[in-house]
Amino acid sequence: MSALLLIAALFCGPARAAAVSISPPPGWEDVTASKGGGDVVVSLKGPETSSFVLANVAPMSLEDRGLVRSFLIDVLASVNQKTGLGFTLSSNLNAATYDNGFTLYAVHADYQGKPRLVLGVVQVGDRMLLATLISSVPDTILPEIMGALKGELPPAPGAVGGKTPSLDEQLAFELPEGLTSRPVAESERKMGFVLAVQGLGSEIMVMKLVDDSTPVKDQPAVVRDTVLSMGGVDKNSISELSTLKTGAGPDLVFAWARSKDSAGGGQFAAGYMPWCYWGYSAIAKGPRAVDLMTQLFKRLSLGSAAQSRLVEATPSVPISAELNLSGKEIPVLPAAAAILALLILLICFYRYGKR
């Protein structure tokens, strides 16, 4: 343990007052106070020889994966030099974002052929921290520890030239004043979400639809039914389906309704935008959900991974007159579309239920 603290000290940056904490998992003890402060901001002692340390390090660009990997490999080499334990690198640099919003960029190392060590970098607020975990089950305990990390979230990474890209780098948004992106949690990424933006007292999330077999002509029905299927929505307030020409070219089809429990002030909005040979769904909730959705997509442009020819060939979304005649009758959707709508609702309102 003392050797690892020494290694952390070798790579530390200027000491700052700790604004970081972690609730120790069962069987672990917080021994930070016994380390005398300095650059070690969190120190946990686990069963047998298990340990976890967070220490200040000099700022670095997490966008430069090569730089981060080289730094962690240097740390690993120093660990081996100071301890003589002979850890061997066993993974490439991986990034994992946890439900608390923090992202750890880490490499794994084995000892005598078994997983034992994780070295990573995480940004908390404007601070860069080196995370060091020694455990006989690092893949099991790491999410539990990192998921309990508390502190100020860093600005969402990836903004280039004043534009905020989606995780797949297909979409780029120029966020106006008052709108900010937040990190997409790992559980949200697994569901297909590629962007989350907050502002105007509301939040919008964008989901990439790759394997959705619903024809483009049926997507407006999915949008409307997503709104109508939400519990607590005043179905009589359902809007007509509207089309917004995005800054990138493809149209966004959207609808919205008021929430019953918000004195008429709450809104739930859902939208769909075709993109190349796939598409994106958008969901928003809050007192100005519709304004947030329209302001965001008006400022959409091509991301760095987008191919302009494919985007230009994106089909338009037809809206049949029948869909706007009544918001009370929900037509029968294809099974895939119904499941998708339910999934979007569950994810969106699970998050809002925790706020």
Buried (B, 14 or more C-beta within 10 A) or exposed (E): BEBBBEBBEEBBBEEEEBEBBBEBBEEBEBBBEEBEEBBBBBBBBBEEEBBBBBBBBEEBEBEEEEEBBEBBBEBBEBBBEBBEBEBEBBEEBEBBBBBBBBBBBBBBBBBEEEBBBBBBBBBBEEBBBBBBBBBBEBEEBBBBBBBBBEBEBBBBBBBEEEBBBBBBBBBBBBBEEEBEBBBBBBBBBEBBBBBBBBBBBBBBBBBBBEEBEBEBEBBBBBBBBBBBBBEEBBBEBBBEBBBBEBBBBBBBBBBBBBBBEBEEEBBBBBBBBBBBEBBBBBBBBBBBBBBBBBBBBBBBBBBEEBEEEEBEEBBEBEBEEEBBEEBEEBEEBBEBBBEBBEBBBEBBBEBEEEE
